[in-house]
């Protein structure tokens, strides 16, 4: 992503992720601002204890917190509601 931003092509790119939502570093969120669109597919099979059992060592609270962060990115929710 850094190279795409550096080359000034990020604004024309769509990035798509499939993630279990265990990590969402602030630097990644900052870089996302430079891209045309971000699509996040959350690979989550349940919630709470069910998720923690199925996807050990994932912690539901962390995954939920990261899902909430993604859902609050107004730029993508407003322009591309089906992407998140």
C-alpha positions as CSV (number, residue, x, y, z in Angstrom):
1,X,0.0,0.0,0.0
2,X,2.8,2.4,0.8
3,X,4.3,2.0,-2.7
4,X,0.9,2.6,-4.3
5,X,0.5,5.8,-2.2
6,X,4.1,6.9,-3.0
7,X,3.4,6.4,-6.8
8,X,0.1,8.3,-6.5
9,X,-1.9,5.5,-7.9
10,X,-3.8,4.6,-4.7
11,X,-6.6,7.1,-5.4
12,X,-7.6,4.9,-8.4
13,X,-7.4,1.6,-6.7
14,X,-9.8,-0.7,-4.9
15,X,-8.4,-3.0,-2.2
16,X,-10.3,-6.0,-1.0
17,X,-9.5,-7.9,2.2
18,X,-10.7,-11.2,3.7
19,X,-9.7,-11.2,7.3
20,X,-10.6,-12.7,10.7
21,X,-10.5,-9.1,12.1
22,X,-7.8,-9.9,14.7
23,X,-5.5,-7.1,13.7
24,X,-6.3,-3.6,12.3
25,X,-3.3,-1.4,12.9
26,X,-3.9,2.3,13.0
27,X,-1.3,2.8,10.2
28,X,-3.4,0.6,7.9
29,X,-6.5,2.7,8.6
30,X,-4.5,5.8,7.8
31,X,-3.3,4.4,4.5
32,X,-6.8,3.3,3.6
33,X,-7.8,7.0,3.4
34,X,-5.6,7.3,0.2
35,X,-7.5,4.6,-1.7
36,X,-10.6,4.9,-3.9
37,X,-12.3,2.1,-2.1
38,X,-11.7,-0.5,0.6
39,X,-13.8,-3.7,0.8
40,X,-13.5,-5.8,3.9
41,X,-14.8,-9.4,4.1
42,X,-14.9,-10.5,7.7
43,X,-14.3,-14.2,8.0
44,X,-16.2,-14.8,11.3
45,X,-18.2,-17.9,11.9
46,X,-19.9,-16.9,15.1
47,X,-19.5,-14.6,18.0
48,X,-18.5,-14.8,21.7
49,X,-17.4,-18.2,22.9
50,X,-18.4,-19.8,19.6
51,X,-16.0,-17.7,17.6
52,X,-13.2,-18.2,20.2
53,X,-13.7,-22.0,20.0
54,X,-13.9,-22.2,16.2
55,X,-11.1,-19.7,15.5
56,X,-8.8,-20.1,18.5
57,X,-6.8,-18.1,19.6
58,X,-9.0,-15.2,18.3
59,X,-10.6,-13.1,21.0
60,X,-14.2,-12.0,20.3
61,X,-13.8,-8.6,22.0
62,X,-10.9,-7.7,19.7
63,X,-12.6,-8.9,16.6
64,X,-15.8,-7.0,17.5
65,X,-13.8,-3.8,18.3
66,X,-12.1,-4.0,14.8
67,X,-15.5,-4.6,13.1
68,X,-16.8,-1.5,14.8
69,X,-13.8,0.5,13.7
70,X,-14.4,-0.5,10.1
71,X,-18.1,0.2,10.3
72,X,-17.4,3.7,11.5
73,X,-15.3,4.7,8.5
74,X,-17.9,7.2,7.1
75,X,-16.1,7.7,3.8
76,X,-16.7,4.1,2.8
77,X,-20.1,3.6,4.5
78,X,-21.5,6.7,2.7
79,X,-20.0,6.2,-0.8
80,X,-19.9,2.4,-0.8
81,X,-22.5,1.0,1.7
82,X,-22.3,-2.6,0.3
83,X,-18.6,-2.7,0.6
84,X,-18.4,-3.0,4.4
